[in-house]
Amino acid sequence: MSAIELANYLKERLQELNITTTAAAEQSGISRQTWHKLLRAEIAEAKLSTLIQVAETLESHPLSMLRIYFQGKPSAE
C-alpha cells in the first residue's frame, strides 16, 4: 500500500483541476477531515467506496486510484 504516493497524486489532481479541498469534499460527499487525512497519507486503510468517490471527483478512473493505493504510482505508459 502506498498512502504517500496516493496523497501526492491527490494533491496533483486537485491542483490540476483547480479544486479546493472544501469543494472536493462537497462534490464527493466525503468529509473535509477525510480529504485532509488522505492528503497527509494518514489513512492506513481507506474504504473502497471512498477511493471510488475520490476518483470520480478528481475525474480519474477508479482503477487508477486503486493501483496507486495498493501498488504505488504506475510507470508512464
ABEGO torsion letter per residue (X at the ends): XBAAAAAAAAAAAAAAAGBBAAAAAAAAGBBAAAAAAAAAGABABBBAAAAAAAAAAAGBBAAAAAAAAAAEBBBBX
